Amino acid sequence: MHRTFMPKHPSMHWQDQWSKGEVVKGMVCYMYGTGRGLTIHNFLTSCKLANILLNRDMTLIGTLRKYKPDIPPLFLSGKQR
């Protein structure tokens, strides 16, 4: 199923109305409780979104960039392994 999310008003940018997580949740809400996995682009990936989906019996696969505040410092340094 393909869904496209557009702003409610054509003159408004989508970021003015929805956060990235809200857009993803709106697109996959019909899959809650199915145990399915979701693979998303790093632009949309966040620990908060992963936890929300996990609580709804879904998993998330995505890349977190170094600058994301969600990443614990221990995971950022490869020299301490």
C-alpha positions in Angstrom: 0.0 0.0 0.0 1.4 3.4 -1.0 0.4 6.5 1.0 1.4 10.1 0.5 1.1 12.7 3.2 0.5 16.2 2.1 0.0 19.3 4.2 -3.6 20.2 5.0 -3.1 23.6 3.4 -1.1 23.8 0.1 0.9 26.9 1.2 2.2 25.2 4.3 5.3 23.0 4.3 4.9 19.5 5.8 7.4 20.3 8.5 5.2 23.1 9.8 2.4 20.6 10.5 4.0 17.2 11.4 7.3 16.1 13.0 9.2 13.4 11.1 8.1 10.8 13.7 4.4 11.8 13.3 4.7 11.2 9.5 6.1 7.7 10.0 3.6 6.8 12.7 0.8 8.0 10.4 2.0 5.9 7.6 2.4 2.6 9.6 -0.5 2.9 12.1 -2.4 0.2 10.3 0.5 -2.2 10.9 0.5 -1.8 14.7 0.4 -5.1 16.6 1.5 -7.1 13.5 5.1 -7.8 14.6 6.4 -6.3 11.3 9.7 -4.6 10.9 10.1 -1.1 9.4 13.3 0.0 7.5 13.6 3.7 7.2 16.0 6.4 5.9 18.4 7.9 8.4 16.6 11.3 8.1 13.6 9.8 9.9 15.4 7.4 12.3 15.4 8.2 16.0 15.5 6.3 19.3 12.2 7.9 20.3 10.5 6.5 17.2 12.0 3.1 17.7 10.7 2.9 21.3 7.2 4.0 20.2 7.1 1.4 17.5 8.5 -1.3 19.9 5.7 -0.6 22.3 3.3 -1.2 19.4 4.8 -4.6 18.6 6.9 -3.4 15.6 10.7 -3.1 15.0 12.7 -0.4 13.3 15.9 -0.6 11.3 17.7 2.6 10.4 21.0 4.4 10.6 21.6 7.0 13.4 24.1 9.7 12.4 26.8 10.7 14.8 25.3 14.1 15.6 22.0 12.6 16.9 21.7 13.4 20.7 20.1 10.0 21.3 23.3 8.0 20.9 25.2 7.2 24.2 28.8 8.5 24.2 30.1 4.9 24.7 28.8 4.0 21.2 30.4 7.0 19.5 34.1 6.2 20.4 35.5 3.2 18.5 38.9 3.5 20.3 37.6 2.3 23.7 36.5 -1.2 22.5 
